[in-house]
Amino acid sequence: MHTRFGNDPEHEQVLRTSIDLIANRVLSGAQLCAGVALVDIGTGDGQIAFRAIDAIGPSLRVILTDILAPLLRHAETLAIQRNVQDQCRFIECSADALRDIDDTSIDVVTTSAVLAYVTNSEEAFLEIRRVLRPGGRFSIGEPILRGDAFEAASLKQLVDSQPPGSDDRFFPLLSRWKGAQFPYTEEKIASSLITNFNERDLVRLALNAGFVDIHMEFHVDIYPSAVHSWEVFLDSSPHPWAPPLRSILEERFSVEERALFETIFRPRVEAQQFVTADRVAYLTARKPPA
Ligand SMILES: C[S@@+](CC[C@H](N)C(=O)[O-])C[C@H]1O[C@@H](n2cnc3c(N)ncnc32)[C@H](O)[C@@H]1O
């Protein structure tokens, strides 16, 4: 939760805009209406669940699941603050084993930025199908990190192909930084949970699990990075498994290399020369009617 926003409330507000966009698209795909039962898998701080309650009101029943107990407790505290705890249930479980949720008991399932962390995505899709009633709907928004990993791999190849004695300092440092946050060889990309699938794999998973009315949209948005503070830049990370740049510099760079890194990159950060690339797959589907 902290590295996501670089420990900075101002930056959190900026990032919330893109998180809001994903949440709104997932909810639009969910087509919620009064009186339905919703499961939000991997709810984190409950973005999707609370937004759904705001939109539909007290008739919505929501089950919030997450694999991490502290996040679930945080979501529960937020539910109490919002006075919506009576319409919420909190279940600590993995997406590929939705324990304590009965077969065909749910009208709509949502997930946002979760499938990349699930060991058995095939099983997760089957579990979604199991808990949905016939005709029930699911809507997911999943950032596709494969592109970032291929960029890290290309950088590594570029640096490795530089002639010995090259005095380029920018790309080797950039490559070490990106290589610490993303898999950067074909083998690592293929074996890492966060990069071993793309948007088409999500369609295949839905098909294989027996869903119908499958619709997938892949959105790519590239824009200047909102981060202009060096401190925030050091404390941010691009996905939950990536160490923030500050730890990378402290743990993998010498004192001289750190100073060089700051000399080269700090002016670029403060001039907002970096770009942010969001690649998000939105998929909706329906369990076949009985
Ligand atoms: C990037 S966060 C997204 C949180 C929230 N869905 C959102 O959109 O703000 C990923 C969430 O997935 C949860 N998660 C990771 N592995 C999971 C698994 N196997 N099953 C269920 N949730 C999982 C994490 O604990 C975390 O809350």
The ligand as an ORCA input file, in Angstrom:
! r2SCAN-3c Opt
* xyz 0 1
  C      -2.489     -4.760     -6.920
  S      -3.486     -5.189     -5.576
  C      -5.118     -4.801     -6.199
  C      -6.070     -4.533     -5.099
  C      -7.477     -4.123     -5.539
  N      -8.142     -5.172     -6.279
  C      -7.436     -2.843     -6.353
  O      -7.762     -2.870     -7.545
  O      -7.099     -1.780     -5.793
  C      -3.451     -6.969     -5.634
  C      -4.300     -7.613     -4.540
  O      -4.395     -9.013     -4.808
  C      -4.218     -9.699     -3.586
  N      -3.770    -11.055     -3.920
  C      -2.534    -11.469     -4.254
  N      -2.522    -12.796     -4.508
  C      -3.793    -13.223     -4.357
  C      -4.426    -14.492     -4.478
  N      -3.743    -15.586     -4.831
  N      -5.738    -14.571     -4.232
  C      -6.455    -13.465     -3.867
  N      -5.899    -12.237     -3.737
  C      -4.596    -12.118     -3.966
  C      -3.212     -8.873     -2.840
  O      -3.192     -9.172     -1.464
  C      -3.706     -7.461     -3.159
  O      -4.712     -7.047     -2.281
*
